[in-house]
Structure formats: C-alpha cells, structure tokens
Amino acid sequence: MEILHVSAECYPVAKVGGLGDVVGALPKYQQQLGNIAKVVVPAYRNKYYDTHEFDVVHQAGMWLGHDWYHFNVLKERHNELGFDLYLVDIPGLLDTPGVYGYPNDTERFLAFQVAVLDWVNEWQHHPDVVHCHDHHTGLIPFLMSYGYKYSRLKEIPSVITIHNAQYQGQFGWDKLYLIPGFDLWKAGLLDWGGAINPLAAAIKCAWRVTTVSPGYLEELYTNANGLESLISHERAKTAGIINGIDTAVWDPASDVMIPAHYDPDNIDKGKKENKKALCERFGLDTSLPLVAFIGRLVGDKGADLLPEAIGRSLHELPGEVNFLVLGSGEPHIEWSLQQTRDTVSYGFNLHIGYNESLSHLIYAGADFLLMPSRVEPCGLNQLYALRYGTVPVVRSTGGLKDTVTDFGDKDGVGIRFSQVGIWDICYSVKRAIELYDNKEHLREIRLRGMHTDHSWGRSAQQYLELYQQLTISG
C-alpha cells in the first residue's frame, strides 16, 4: 500500500509541536510494516533545508488567484528518515524561516495544497491513500472530490487527522477566488459559521476522520471550538487512534542528548546522574524532588497557572520541592514566570525558548512532569516521560486520560487531577512529594511506566487497517 502524508510539519524537517513528531514517525513505522509511505511538506528555509541534499523531481507553475507562482518539488536524496521525503518549494510564499505566524499564512498554505495536488495529478499512478494532517491541508479532500482539474484523483481515499481542533484555518469568502475552479454547487461544503473553514471542509469531505486519541474524539462532540455539531453529524466516519512515540529517538539507553544512559535495570543510577547534570545547570538542589514543565506557554496547556502554582507550592512547601520550566509562548506568561523566578530565592528556574536537547535531559533528569492542560488532544510529553521513568502529573483530559492512570489505582503510572486550577496543581505536587519520599513505591511506578508500550508499531497498524477498509470499500 502506498500512503502520501501531507502536512505543514515533519520532525526533523520542521517542528512546532506534536504534529511534527507524529508525521516524522508514523510514516517510518508504516514503511517498516511493508508499505510505501511518503511525506510532503513545505520547503521552509531552515537548518534542515540548508544542510541536506535534494533532487528536483517536479517543476511547474500555478495560479493562486491573480498571481502566478513557479514551484519545485524536491526529494531528499538519501532517504535518511526511513521514508521518501518531498519538499514543496514556492519562492515568495513558502521560503520562510518559520512555519506559522505570517500575515499571508492563508495564501501560503493554500498554495502548498494546490502545488501538492498539481504534482500528484501528474503521477503516472495513484497513491492508495492521501492522508492529510490538520487544517493546513484541509482543502485537499474537497478539491480531490470537486476540483475540476483534479477529477483523476476523485476515487483516491482521503483521510484527515485532527491534531488540534482549536485551530481551523478560517478565512473570508472574499478569498474564494484563490481556490482552483470547482463545482460551485458544492461551495456549501467549504462553509462553516459564515467563513471558509478548511478543517470543517475536510471533516465533511474526507472519507475518514481521525483524532489522535479516543478520549479527544469524545471531547470533540461537546468541545470543538464550534465544530461540535458537525463532528457529531459525521460520527459514523470518525475514529480515535492514540499517537505513539518513536522509540528509536526516545530511548534513555541510547539517547545521544543525555549524559548518562540507562534502562530499567539501572534506572536509579541513570536518573540520579542525569538529575545531577540538570540541577547543576540550573542551580537546583539534587536532593529534592524535581517537577518540570515542557511545552508551549499558552492557555491550552494551563501554562498561565504555572507562576501562581509554583509560587504557592514553594511558599507552602519551603525546601521540599524544585521546579523547572522549558518553553515559550504568550509574552505575559513568559514575563510572569520570570517574575516568579526573580521573586523566589530558591527552588525554581526556567529556560524560555525551544531546545530539543534540553528537553531530552529534562525527561531523563526530572522526577515528575507537570501537564495541567485545558486541552490535550493526545499529548506526547507524558509518553516521553514514561519512557524515561519520569512520573507524569496530568489533568484528566483527552489523550492524557487515555494514557496516564493514577498511581492510586491498579497499574497506575502517574498522578491525575480533574480540574484546571491552582489548588488542584498544588495538591498534586504534594502527592508527588509524598510519592518521592516512598522510594520503593516510586521505583515501582517508574518501572511500570518504562515498561508500558507506547511505540508507533501498534498505532501504525491501526491506521493501516483503517486505510484497508477504505480501499476495499472504494
């Protein structure tokens, strides 16, 4: 089976969040299961683009509204990711250093989708499935079905995976002219809430709709940023498949980004050495439990609660706990965290920004990973934490609820709390300290987490079974 994944992100080519990790891993595991998996992403002008070799496999031009753009499709020469990687190069639109956040993002990702479809339209054969990821590729299922020049692609099954329904890519009808010609009787499929909504269009038009965890799918029926009724209406074609992690990249026994390697047999020694390196780097006390946060400093992640929760915990539990934060995001949250660090004289430090190697060291060296998320479609951080013997402390939502059982319950691997609030976080920190003080129980929980299988193998197989249903029914 041949699968073409279309995405705005793919680790290590370009990564902003979990989307990049998924698209960088799932195709590799599908390839290992005997399939042909291909990924196509924009050719951002970043470090990956500058340090790798590519062959031009397609050259063409296209209209985007009234503007004409030349584009190239580049193929990574050495297949180093374990699957065929293609980059769409559109000078003047996609040749940006970053992924998102530009005033013309609507035009950038529209052009990307049109270029991908124009390219696939020229193939001598068809892929068996086109798998789209999030709203940046959401118009592809619609255009495959109703775009005049893409009639050859009409019978190819399409799948859309919703990684985060809070972001839908809406834009006004004044930009309809940017979309290639299609059957105007079908224009209603583009509409949601009076705007052109790419994610809504994908949910309506894709053959199947998946989310990145069963728990998140259930939540979308009642909380999907305005798409609740649509997702409920399309319930028959939805499925929740939990994300996996790339166990070759995330392996404390071989991770090149941590100073001390370890496995379940020598977890105590390995965690201790990595914690020592981490605490020395940030001026923290190695004898105290270390609670860490890694992620975007935004409201969805509950990061706005961190300054007060950390400050209160340090006040109520002086000399009993350390905190470390790695992330970037909303300026007022970054400022509040910096003010908290400057106010307290002990027990807290932070690094503002994205740092892949530091994140690996934190997973290896921290004792607990805090995730007070308001929204968490799947969450990968808790899976990385489990893999490294770090106990996740999570709010019961989405994929966190699917993957982390409270240590007070049978076979528990973490600490769970129900509400997004300062009190809940502080109470969970107290529970973490109590667990830390019970070394035998802590070791048992750590080992149970390390032995839990969250590899991509099982998830990749579930996607393949879903594809096979589509190709048979098609």
TALINPE-V495003 format. One record per backbone hydrogen bond with DSSP energy under -0.5 kcal/mol. CO is the residue of the C=O (numbers start at 1). NH is the residue of the N-H. If there is no record, write none. Layout:
# TALINPE-V495003
[[CO:NH] [CO:NH]]
This chain:
# TALINPE-V495003
[[1:3] [1:36] [2:128] [2:129] [3:5] [3:38] [4:131] [5:40] [6:133] [10:13] [10:14] [14:10] [17:20] [17:21] [18:22] [19:23] [20:11] [20:24] [21:25] [22:25] [22:26] [25:29] [26:30] [27:31] [28:32] [29:33] [30:35] [31:34] [35:37] [36:3] [37:84] [38:5] [39:86] [40:7] [41:88] [42:44] [44:46] [46:50] [47:51] [48:52] [49:52] [53:77] [55:57] [55:75] [58:73] [60:71] [62:69] [64:67] [67:64] [69:62] [71:60] [72:74] [72:89] [73:57] [73:58] [74:87] [75:55] [76:79] [79:82] [84:39] [85:76] [86:41] [87:74] [87:89] [88:43] [88:90] [89:72] [90:93] [90:94] [90:95] [94:96] [96:45] [102:105] [104:108] [105:109] [106:110] [107:111] [108:112] [109:113] [110:114] [111:115] [112:116] [113:117] [114:118] [115:119] [116:120] [117:121] [118:122] [119:122] [120:123] [128:157] [129:4] [129:131] [130:132] [130:159] [131:6] [132:134] [132:161] [134:137] [135:138] [137:140] [138:142] [139:143] [140:144] [141:145] [142:146] [143:147] [146:183] [147:150] [148:151] [150:153] [151:154] [153:156] [155:157] [157:130] [158:207] [158:208] [159:132] [160:162] [160:210] [161:134] [161:163] [162:212] [164:167] [166:168] [168:199] [171:196] [172:175] [173:176] [175:178] [176:179] [181:148] [182:184] [183:186] [184:187] [186:189] [187:190] [187:191] [188:191] [190:197] [192:195] [195:192] [195:197] [196:171] [196:198] [197:201] [198:202] [199:203] [200:204] [201:205] [202:206] [208:160] [209:239] [210:162] [211:241] [212:243] [213:217] [214:218] [215:219] [216:220] [217:221] [218:221] [219:222] [219:223] [224:227] [227:231] [228:232] [229:233] [230:234] [232:235] [234:237] [235:238] [237:209] [239:211] [239:241] [245:247] [245:456] [246:249] [246:250] [249:251] [251:254] [251:255] [252:262] [255:258] [263:266] [264:267] [266:270] [267:271] [268:272] [269:273] [270:274] [271:275] [272:276] [273:277] [274:278] [275:279] [276:280] [277:281] [278:282] [279:283] [279:284] [284:286] [285:288] [289:291] [289:322] [290:292] [290:367] [290:368] [291:324] [292:370] [293:326] [296:298] [297:330] [298:301] [298:303] [299:302] [300:374] [300:375] [302:305] [303:306] [303:307] [305:309] [306:310] [307:311] [308:312] [309:313] [310:314] [311:315] [312:316] [313:317] [315:318] [317:320] [320:289] [322:291] [323:349] [324:293] [325:351] [326:295] [327:353] [328:297] [330:333] [330:334] [331:335] [332:336] [333:337] [334:338] [335:339] [336:340] [337:341] [338:342] [339:343] [340:344] [347:323] [349:325] [351:327] [351:353] [355:359] [356:360] [357:361] [358:362] [359:363] [360:364] [361:365] [362:366] [367:391] [368:292] [368:370] [369:393] [371:373] [371:395] [376:399] [376:400] [380:384] [381:385] [382:386] [383:387] [384:388] [385:388] [385:390] [386:389] [391:369] [392:394] [392:415] [393:371] [394:417] [395:397] [397:400] [397:401] [398:401] [398:402] [399:403] [400:404] [403:405] [405:413] [405:414] [406:409] [409:412] [414:407] [415:394] [417:396] [419:421] [421:425] [422:426] [423:427] [424:428] [425:429] [426:430] [427:431] [428:432] [429:433] [430:434] [431:435] [432:436] [433:437] [434:438] [435:438] [437:439] [438:442] [439:443] [440:444] [441:445] [442:446] [443:447] [444:448] [445:449] [446:450] [447:451] [448:452] [449:452] [452:454] [454:245] [455:459] [456:460] [457:461] [458:462] [459:463] [460:464] [461:465] [462:466] [463:467] [464:468] [465:469] [466:470] [467:471] [468:472] [469:473] [470:474]]
